[in-house]
């Protein structure tokens, strides 16, 4: 749990985990409006979010750290994981 809190805090501060190549995620090319949206998503989901946007298409990448974190994020999104 402590690792998740630290990862979320570092992600919010824009710091990547050690050993990882910093991924731009398109953030340097985002307009202030989309940068703000990316930041809001990161705060809401408490994890790293990369928003990529262009005039014709885009993507949202949401990181998670293990099954428990995935289930937590799905819950925040209102989409609980289905039992198999």
N, C-alpha and C positions, 0 to 999 in steps of 0.2 A: 504494500500500500504506500509506503514511504517513497519507493522508487517511482511510482505513478505520479505522486504529488510533485516530486522534484522534476520529473520529465515534463509534466504539464507546465510547471513554472518556467523551466528553461526554454520550452517551446514558445511560451508566451513572450519571453524576453528576446526571442530570436537566436538563441544559442543552440547549436547542434550538439548531439552526443559525441563524446570523444571517439576517435577512430573513424568517424564518418566524414566523407567528403561533403562539404556543405552543398546542399542541393538548392539551387536558385529557386526552383519551383515557379519560375516566371515572376516572382515577387518584385524584382527590380524593374520589370516591364509593366507591372500593373499600374493602372491609374489610381489616384488616391481613393476613389470610390471603391474599386475592387480590392485594394489593399485593406481598406477598412472592413469590407465584407469578410476577407480572409481572417483578419484579426478577430472579428466577432465570432466567426465559426470556431476558431481555436479556443476562445474563451468559453463559448457555450458547450463545446464537446470536451474541454479540458485535455486536449491532445494536439499534436501537430497536424495542421491542415495546409495543403498546398493547393492554391487556386490557380488554374491556367485559363486564360481567356483570350479569345480573338473575336473578330467580327462574325466568323462563321461557325465556330465551335469552341468548346472549352471542356474542362474536366475539374473535378474536385477529388483530391487524394486525402484520405483520412488515415492516419497511422494508428495502430493499436499495438499493445504490448501483452500478448497472451490472450487466452480464451476468456478470462474474467474481464479483461479490459474491453474486448470485443462485445461481450454481452452488455457491459455497462453502456458503451456507446450506442448499441442498438436500442437499449432501453431509453436513452436520452432522445433518440430519433423517433421513439414510439413504435419500434419494430422489433419486438422480442424474438430471440432465436427460436426457431421451431424445433421441437423434439423429433428425433429420427427414429 
